[in-house]
Amino acid sequence: MTDYGALALIPPLVVIILAIIMRTSFEPLLIGCLVGFIIISFHGGANFFSGFVDSMMSTIGDPSSGGAVWVILVCGLYGSLIGLMVRSGGTLKFGEWALTRIKTKRGALMGAWGLGLGIFLDDYLSALTVGLSMRKITDAFKVPREMLAYIVNTTAPPWCVIVPISTWTIYIGAVLEKSHVAQAGKGLSTYWRMIPYVCYGYISVLIIPLFIYGVLPWFGRMKRASERTEKTGKLTEGELNVTAGLDISVMNPVKTPRVTYFLVPILVLLAATIYFNIDALKGVMIAVAFTFLYYRVIRVGTFKQLSETVFGGFNSMVYALAILMMSYVLKDVNDKMGLTLYVLHSVSPYVNRQMLPFVVFASLSVISVTTGSSWGLYAVAIPLIVPLAQHLHSNILLNCGAVISAGVFGANACLYSDATVLTGQSTECSNLDHGLSQLPFALIAFGLSCISYVVLGYLTS
């Protein structure tokens, strides 16, 4: 394997710098990936364009859990389900029902936080459902979309890693078994023992009410966004995210919408996902099929309207999926250039067992933020961290918890992570406005997590 050294940092840095300059996501990712393959071609002699195309094909064809095909199907079908619920009038009715019970801006924000905690099985489901269903409510109280997006994003991945059952815990449990941290069949129960050490998850979720209730003040871009919305009524800094082009017209205007048109499909989705051992794909397939038949039987729409809505909802996710696919290619570039190994080998000579959890969290957070990868990071980093922790006689579960926290921080702080992209989609807020306004608050949780890992490193040594 070619040693690229510090050159491995160039592609993610190109992406971050261009994203800030261009105020978009897809193009910087594309350019960053091409830059990476150009560097690889200089070292290996292969054609950079062929390498880029081969990477896209191998990424899309990856059969592993969380692979590209799985993500395309899950996200697209979530879009179909959301499209059906919107066009049934159920989502709008849910918003109207909630507005009769929520009387203040603070109540609207806490409602978004509470709903995010309630939908914990999958971060994609949480980000899409909470953003979509709470938009009307927060808009009524002049809550900037950036603020709603922060709450939606921070109750998605961070909450999924600290509840006992979710797609994240199932996946990480399997990684723990492959890394021999857990015995075969004991991955999930081992993960439950690790939950107290996933510091970033707890801290990022629990500080949200402190900002909502004014214990901690809003500041920076978020404060300016709040002032803008109060004074001008403008919900976002730039244009609303035109990529979230979902038909919102009611299929049958003469039929009075009901809240059950929204709640029943969600309950079926949750039940089906749980029944199939937290399989998000099987769960959403069942939910889409059920909702289609349910709406047809009660005459919410014609067969043609329902079919067109299924495809229209899937289509509304295409731009978000394009960004996600390109972020996977960037991860492939980083893997080929050995970014994770470079960072870990750079810091490991200067660490003892007490400071290892902090160093693991801090260094892998940098990788997660620059690559937009969480699950991929876990698959690569956990097998590397476990023997290092064993060698230094450092708490293995604590260090694995630091790895999990790093991945979640990246999901929050990266401008092009799947959580950021899908949150921007559901809240109709540009990825950059959302990412930059949220970043200081993610960094607060990051700083507190760093302190926590230093303290825990010494307490458990």
Secondary structure, DSSP 8 states (H G I E B T S, - for coil): ----GGGGGHHHHHHHHHHHHHT-SHHHHHHHHHHHHHHHHHHH-S-HHHHHHHHHHHHHT--STT-HHHHHHHHHHHHHHHHHHHHHTHHHHHHHHHHTT--SHHHHHHHHHHHHHH--S-HHHHHHHHHHHHHHHHHHTT--HHHHHHHHHHTSHHHHTTSSSSHHHHHHHHHHHHTTSS-TT-HHHHHHHHGGG-HHHHHHHHTHHHHHTTSS---HHHHHHHHHHHHH---SSS---TT-----S-S-TTS---THHHHHHHHHHHHHHHHTTS-HHHHHHHHHHHHHHHHHHTTSS-HHHHHHHHHHHHHTTHHHHHHHHHHHHHHHHHHHHTHHHHHHHHHGGG--TTTHHHHHHHHHHHHHHHH--SHHHHHHHHHHHHHHHHHHT--HHHHHHHHHHHHHHHHHH-TTSHHHHHHHHHHT--HHHHHHHHHHHHHHHHHHHHHHHHHHHHH--
